[in-house]
Amino acid sequence: MAMNIELSKKEGTDLYVPVDARPLENGAIQKIYRFANGYGASVVKGEHTYGGEEGLWELAVIIFGKGTDNNHTYQLVYDTPITQDVEGNLNDDEVEKLLDQIFVLPMRGDDVLRQQGNERQHA
């Protein structure tokens, strides 16, 4: 694995650190997580997300474009063993558990090139 775990997890803890967190329209917030296997997650909370009005998160599994250093160049994937859709109504612990599962997904066939992009970004 080219990326150190410390780059994906808060040092000394099991908590993940997003590569980006930003406000969206209507007071929503989005956190982007990116892992060495080319996968990541878009985690959003807002009035138009599943559970957002109750302060809960919505998570989508994402995969980053080959060789991209841009943390916002990704697409949603619906063919993982984790979910075939977005997952909503998640509390913080449930988000962490899903991030654990995404973190250990095997790389896809074309992900060797994508991994090279991660190495450049996180070197």
N, C-alpha and C positions, 0 to 999 in steps of 0.2 A: 504494500500500500504506500503510495507516494506521499500522501498527506498525513502528517502526524495527528494522532487523536486529539492532541491539545488544540489543534486548529478547529476541530469540530465540536469539542466539548470544553466547557469551562475548566481550567486547570484545577486539579484536586477535587473535582466533583463529577457527578454523572450527568450534569446539566449541559444541554447543547447551547451553543452560542450562534445566533443567526449571523449570516454574512451581510445581511441588510435588514433594517427595520425602518418602515416609513409610514407616515400618515397617508390615508387615502381620503376620498370624498366622504362627506357626511360624518366625519369623526371616526371612520374605520381605521384600523391599523393592519399592516401586512408585515409578516416576518418571513424572510427567505432563508432556508437552510440548504447547505450544499455539502455533499460528501464525496470522498475520493472515488467511490464507485460510479460516479456520474449522476447519481440520483440526488434528490433533495425533496424539500417540501415547501409549499406556499401555505402559510398558516395565517388566516385572516379572521378578524373579529369586527363586526359592524352590524348596523341595523338590517342589512340585506343579506346576511349570511345565516346559515343554519345554526341557531342558538345564539347569535350575536346580541339579540335584544335581552337575553338572560346573562350576558357577560361570558358566553362560551365561545369556543373557537371552531372554525371550519378548516380542515386540512385537505390539501390535494397533493398527491405524489407527483413530482415533476422530474424531468430529465433535461439536462443541459445540452445545448448544441455542441457538436464536435469542435474542439479547439477554441471554444469561446472563453474569454476572460470576463464576459459581462454576466453578472449575477441575475440579470433580468432577461436573458435570452434562453428561454426554456419552453418546454411544452408539457402540458398535463399528460400523464400516462394512465391508462385504464386497464392495463393487463398485468398488474403485479399481484402476488398472492396477498398483499395487504388490503387492497380495495380495487374495485372496478368502477369506482365513482369517487366523489368527494365524501369525506367523513365529517359530519357536523355534530353539534351539541357536545363538544369535547371540553372537559376541564383540563387544567394544566398537566395533571398526572397522565391523563389519557393521551394528550399530545406527546408527552415524553415517551410513552410506550410505543406509539406509532413511529416516532423518530428512531427509536432503538431498532425497530424492524426494518426501516428504510436504510439505516446505516449499514446493515449487514447483508443487504441484497447483493447477489452476484452481479458483476458487470455484464451488460448485454454484449452481443457479438461484435458490434462496432464501437464498443466503449474504450478500446485501447487508445484510439485516437482522441476520444473525449478525455481520457485520463491524462494524456499529454497536455491538454489545455488546463486541467486542474493543477498539474505540476508547475506550470508557468505561473498560474495565479497565486499559488500558495508557497512558492519557493522563497 
